[in-house]
């Protein structure tokens, strides 16, 4: 591997990691607050990408999707939580099973609405050029993905650590029943949490659409990526999602270059290794395995 | 005395009717459509029965059970091709061996987790198996799949004959049903239920619970592998989809719709799921949506499944 390709692949890895962070942050937020692993997370991500496709086709613009898709998917999450999950509150495994059903329906409806073939959209205006790095061309959009991921991480960290909403989230993650006893409207907090988590998945879908593909089956692929990220990094914390994404993004990218035969299996080997050495994940507090 | 005899007699009669289905249905079922559908119901039922040993008996919600089903399918297909021998014992033996070993390797990590975490890990590791099936194209055929699976022979019987193959699938299904029934009523099966009900107490009683969980995972994996081998023989084709999440979900939904922790629940669930996915699918475009909605309704309102609903109704009638 030449230094040039090493740098290019490192950037690819980091941009993929940035995307995985956006995706996993939502999954982790929902789990942290509600103890529910949202298995429809990949479906929300898929929905984000396909809404972007429609926005680009209808308006010729990419940027409106960045606002529209998370809003729509967030609203959907805001309806789904009280409609389905709330009925089974406290029964965490059953709530997880519900999200399997939701995922089945969304994936099928996406297939019916947009067709079941691979789609693509061009890089958005303003970021459709290449940047010269180490004498070679590198797509500017991928650098934007990195910048966006980092900016979102900073924003979420500030909201989480410095604001009233963040304090509520931290308290809810620590002990939701106690928070409810203190008079906080926990129903609303859970609905908002689920909506924000879903919106983050949708946002990741928008960001991913121009580079990481729009295709049937993307829901499962990226659900698994986000599960691996949160297990490796640590469940239920923002820093865990960051750590997991920073590791898995580059590992997956370099794996595909260095060992193409094992590439798809590599991240699972990393996950198994982390579980055996650190059952809580790198920065987590919850033991996933004994 | 009358009811004591009635149930076994009914069971034997039902089994005989099932195995001979192609014979007595042939006058009105010339296209063999119902036989084909019934055969795939039986295959999915084997998968669901093996999964319920984990979900129902031991309380281990695996969402990656297709990995062992697919491993069995590939093993039977590849054994037939590479060994140049179509003996049924060899094919099924390869399927059982490979899927049990795979379950042992993945289980060694996955059974350390429980509940939702176990579900996440089994799902993720199954995707790893999917990735391997996809990438090891020299052996598995990769994304094109493995076509032209050779059908087995056994003691002069040639299962290239569709009716003979149906007899085989039905017979193996009945044997698996019998095996699961025996396991559930054995000391081992009760120990698995102990795991589900109170694992700490089981440890206190001196059980090595991690080992018990791992053994259940391997047994369930091996039985799923048998189902996979029969699937490969039935449609003469194996693809990464047989290992994929959709099939794992299909098995899980079967177990839950039919009735978790019951003997016949997974079978009934498999019948419903295959009906929605293979029969309804030919008439409507949104069969998966129907399946998803049915599943959601069952999780929300009838977590005990169809068998549970029937039991409640029966108790009401008798009372």
Interface residues (C-beta under 8 A of the other chain):
Chain A: X35 X36 X37 X39 X84 X87 X88 X92 X93 X94 X96 X97 X98 X100 X101 X102 X103 X104 X105 X107 X108 X109 X111 X112 X220 X224 X227 X228 X231 X261 X262 X263 X264 X265 X268 X269 X271 X272 X275 X276 X279 X288 X289 X290
Chain B: X61 X63 X109 X112 X113 X115 X116 X117 X119 X120 X121 X123 X124 X125 X127 X128 X131 X132 X134 X135 X136 X210 X244 X245 X246 X249 X252 X253 X256 X285 X286 X287 X288 X289 X291 X292 X293 X295 X296 X299 X300 X303
